[in-house]
Amino acid sequence: FDFRPGTKAKKELGVRSPLAEAKITKKEIRFFSKRFKLPSWDKPQMACLASRIQYGERISARRLARIEKAERFLRKRLGVDGNIRVRDYGQLARIEVDKKNIPLLLKKDGFVRALQQLGFRYVTLDLEGYRSGSMNVKWGHGLRNVMT
């Protein structure tokens, strides 16, 4: 029931997914990647950066770069591990991290200022923590977004 605009775009543009078409599972991909000593064999799955931008908003290289820099800062400079998403709502950044990392972020100084230097005016920390598909939930209603 999750809204996946990338899947629709992929079909419309005729983009192929050879591993999926060959019915190779994620588990098998990791197995063979490890066997062939690929450095990414255990890298966590990551959604496209465009999935961090609110639906209906223009996606630009500048916005994607800002999101990437913000997430890299949280991961590398602050030592946040696990899932990290900086959701872009224009002037507002909504940070989602695994719940175990919320206290870590609350103790850190400077991350708000760092994200503001990237162009976000307001920086928030989502106290519900990281949730896949959280951009699909309408605020306060628990209903899925529907694009028309």
PARO-795162 format. One record per residue (C-alpha): residue in one letter; x negated, y negated, z. Coordinates in steps of 0.001 Angstrom, whole numbers, plus 500000, padded with zeros to 6 digits. Layout:
aXYZ
...
This chain:
f500000500000500000
d496960497766499938
f496814494979497356
r493767495444495109
p493592492742492417
g490191494072491266
t491787497375490275
k494332495553488124
a491633493367486544
k489478496425485864
k492340498074483952
e493188494901482024
l489565494426480949
g488914498077480125
v486165498473482720
r485215502118483220
s484163503871486421
p482191506919485256
l481586508433488701
a485269508208489598
e486244509564486167
a483916512534486778
k485674512993490140
i482411512610492068
t483132511767495698
k481422509137497851
k480022511961499975
e478471513582496898
i477029510275495698
r475347509768499093
f474028513368499072
f472410513016495649
s471167509496496392
k469384510793499498
r468023513788497611
f466536511503494949
k465218509147497657
l467192506117496539
p466787503331499125
s470526502648499149
w471629506194500020
d472925505190503471
k473819501570502750
p477321500741504016
q480059500369501437
m480644496708500622
a483607495079498973
c483089492472496280
l482396488989497677
a485438487729495753
s487595489710498191
r486657487146500854
i488383484295499014
q492041483578499656
y494390484718496886
g495304482042494381
e492077480113495001
r489473479531492319
i486456481847492543
s483197480107491738
a479527481040491852
r479050478336494501
r481682479830496804
l480370483367496346
a476821482208497118
r478050480391500240
i479776483535501495
e476716485663500746
k474404483232502595
a476757483071505591
e476968486864505882
r473208487226505421
f472613484653508182
l474877486540510591
r473231489862509767
k469562488883509540
r469137485819511740
l471600486742514483
g471141490501514355
v474817491338513853
d475168494876512523
g478067496860511110
n480906495228509233
i480660491481508637
r483050489436506534
v483125485669506152
r486583484930504772
d486640481710502744
y489691479470503136
g488154476404501514
q486942474240504389
l487516477029506928
a485393480143507433
r487031483018509320
i484395485441510580
e485315489072511068
v482856491459512736
d483264494825514420
k484872494252517836
k481685495365519622
n479887492366518036
i482355489677519093
p480676489157522518
l477287488998520770
l478447486174518502
l480044484293521386
k476655484243523143
k474745482980520104
d474039479323519522
g473695477708516136
f475786479936513899
v478644477420513672
r476244474676512650
a474532476989510138
l477854477776508428
q478807474106508467
q475544473351506660
l476712475784503982
g479808473627503428
f482422474995505814
r483992472269507939
y485602474648510422
v484250478000511615
t486459480515513414
l485861483958514864
d488712486419514379
l489290487989517795
e491000491011516229
g487659491958514694
y486926493353511256
r489887494899509438
s489782496138505871
g492434494341503827
s493018491602506390
m493443489034503602
n496582490954502585
v498474490360505813
k500718487319505982
w500074485332509135
g502460486188511950
h504642488557509932
g502589491711509471
l503854491855505879
r501739492391502794
n501019489540500407
v502782489852497101
m501389488073494076
t503838487084491397
